[in-house]
Structure formats: structure tokens, C-alpha cells
């Protein structure tokens, strides 16, 4: 089944198709960025505070595969099929799931809902959890639409310490035995696509959390996952999504898993384009999220500078003790002979608030590309 579905996906989606504009409004992702300034400061844009109950596979082929799987699952006949479920999970972050993590199988039931923590993985930088959410109550509705249960996920820009707790007091949280709270940097989940195409059975989800400080990879580590649920209306494409409604108290799941070291490879490559030299110092290959450390001399002190491109996520932060260096999350998995391309370096002027229109005219862009090829460190 998986082979056939992937064949359909590969054959049915041309490389020229860009699905992002059509789904951007449903996903609700805001652009945010980490920046390097002339003084070595770091500033960030608005926090990424996106609830992501909609399905967001990693690839174009994944979109077709996911759509086919939703159609199969919605018939009900295969809702309990382990093969279909595992195939779907293969399109989520940390696709290997229990292969690289540890099976947990911890279940809680309350308020007509069942949450099962299926598996978890931890290394010195990231914690990845895979869980399912099952609605045990019939007839849920929001604003007149049929509704389903989804976890409340809020992604915050690194370094942001603004109003997240005030605006989103109830959101997925992960903490450890020291009391440190991890921030959400990624996650995907299964969802119904229309009122006449509702998924039956448990919905697969995963979430990636970044540690506030490196975790010592030694033995088992205790974690606490708090997972609130919301009722989300199931609407047709193009309709306005009503505000979700909270469901009961957050589910709280305590678990212990070993913390593994993160494979790191020193790259030390330099590339020059448009007169600017950019270096890729090293990469780390966590199954949670791969990262790269990029360094460059900012062209001036009047702008905040940051690298962008399809291979880079917008999350990043300064590297302590390394001037003019950013540690950026990478979008794609690293395996074997790999490459990372920085498309351009963008400069945002230092402007007082309220002058957005003037500031936009003062933005600068230095065109690349800067491409680095290397052997990815083995996990």
C-alpha cells in the first residue's frame, strides 16, 4: 500500500506546483527571523504563535500521500489499521518514531477524550514526542460545524519573552526535572479535510521541543508533557475558521527516557557571493531538527542581517562566544552526502516602531547563493 501511494504521489505532483499559497491561510504561519547585527546583537520578529491543527507534510509528494491516506482513513474500514497508521506517521517529523525513539504507550482518558503518548526521543538539544488524540464523544460541534479534538500547539520565536503566557495560558508544554521549559519548534498532525471527509479513530501527532540549555546526555531524564486539547471546527477549504473551544484540563504525562548525544560534524567551509563571504562552521544532526552554524561579517551596523533560503528555517539564535555567528535550524533531514544552500542575506534596518512603511523601503538584500556540500554526521 505504501509503495503504491508513494508512486501515485510521485507521479501526480509536478515539481512546478507550489502548494504553500493555498494552505498558508489555514496553517497561519507568521514569518520570523533571527538576525546578526554589526554589534553582534540578535533581534527577532514577531513570535511565531501558530496553532497547527492542519496537516503539514514535509514534501509535495507528502501532500498527495496524506490526502490519499485521509480518504482511506475516513472510510472507517481502515481506521484501526496499523499499516495505514504507521504509513501516515511516516510523513510526520521524526518519521522513524519508535525506531529512533523509545516506545512509551502511556494513555490518559478524560472529558470524552483519550490521549496516548506513543513514543519519545531526547538528545542534548531536542525532545520529540509522538502521540495520538482520540475523540470518545459523538456530535461535537463548534459554531454549527462538526468538530474534532486537536492539541494546542504554540510556536515561539527563540529569545522571545513577551506575552505568550498571557495570550496563550493553555498550550502544549514540556519541562524536565530541573523545571526548565522547552519551546516548541516544530510539529505536525493529522486532521480531517472537510465536513464530509472526517477521519475516524485516533489522530496522529508529533511535536519537536528545543531545550533551553543543553541536556547532559547521561542516563534517563525525567520529562513532563502538558497537553491541552481544543475543539476545532471541520470546515471546507476557503471558509473562515471559527475560534476553537478548549476542552477540560490539560492532560499531564510524566515519562523517563535516555538522553542521547547529538552527532556533530565540523564543516569549516567558506563560500563568497556578491562580495560577502559566508562560512558553514559545523552541523549537528539531531533527529529532532538538524542545525547549522553560519558565520559572516555584517555589511553594516545599520541593519540586522540574517541568512534565508529554502534549506533554512526562520528559527535561529546567536552562538555564545562566537561573534557574528548564528545557529540556524535546517528544514531538510541530513543523510549521507548532503548540501545546504543559503539563497540570500537579508538586512532589516533599525527602525523605531510605527515606521514600518519607511523601514520596508530601507531593507537590503544581498543575493547568493552560497552552497555547502558535506558528509552528514551519522545518527
Buried (B, 14 or more C-beta within 10 A) or exposed (E): EBEEBBEBBEEBBEEEEEEEEEBEEBBBBEEBBBBBBBEEEBBBBEBBBBBBBBBBBBBBBBBBBBBBBBEBBBEEEBBEBEEBBBBBBBBBBBBBBBEBBBEBEBBEEBEBBBBBBBBBBBBBBBBBBBBBBBBEEEEBEBEEBBBBBBBBBBBBBBBBEEEBEEEBEBBBBBBBEEEEBBBBBBBBBBBBBBBEBBBBBBBBBBBBBBBBEEBEBEEEBEBBBBBBBBBBBBBEEEEEBBEBBEBEEBBEBEBBBEBBBBBBBEBEBBBEBEEBEBBBBBBBBBBBBBBBBBBBEBBEEBBBBBBBBEBBBBBBBBBEEEEBBBBBBBBBBBEEEBEBBBBBBBBBBBBEEEEEEEBEEBEBEBEBBBBBEBEBBEB
